[in-house]
Amino acid sequence: MAKAKLSDEVKTYIVQALACFDSPSVVAAAVKKEFGVDVGHDPNKKAASGLAPKWKALFGETRKTFLEDTATIAISHRAVRLRALQRMAEKAEIQSNMVLAASLLKQAAEEVGNAYTNRRELTGKDGKDLPVPVSPVTIFQLPDNDRS
């Protein structure tokens, strides 16, 4: 049985989705849903074999743009992540799931405190040394006569 020929619109969709790191099975399901076309995903086929130069160029340009432009991905923005955490924490609290609510609050606090960045402060204000943290434990010495 011969395969149906895919339109350029469907091919463009497939190439761009794969360039954005969607798995072949996810792309196949999306094409079926979006276009009503079964692309018959075969995970054993080499995806780029025999691909026309225009599709290779589209893949390369899409991949480059995708990797360079995270601004279009909503979850890459702190405010979006915090709003989502807010909604989840409220729902967890309404459902009396205090363990989850506390975990989400902690995650939000870490998000605000830049715990999820690779930036680290190596100097204090105006390049001065960072303050030495105070030990949270105070060690007491017992007088000699109280020792057993």
Secondary structure, DSSP 8 states (H G I E B T S, - for coil): -------HHHHHHHHHHHHTT--HHHHHHHHHHHH-------TTS-TTTT--HHHHHHHHHHHHHHHH-GGGSGGGSHHHHHHHHHHHHHHHHHTT-HHHHHHHHHHHHHHHTTTTSS----S-GGG--------S-------GGG--
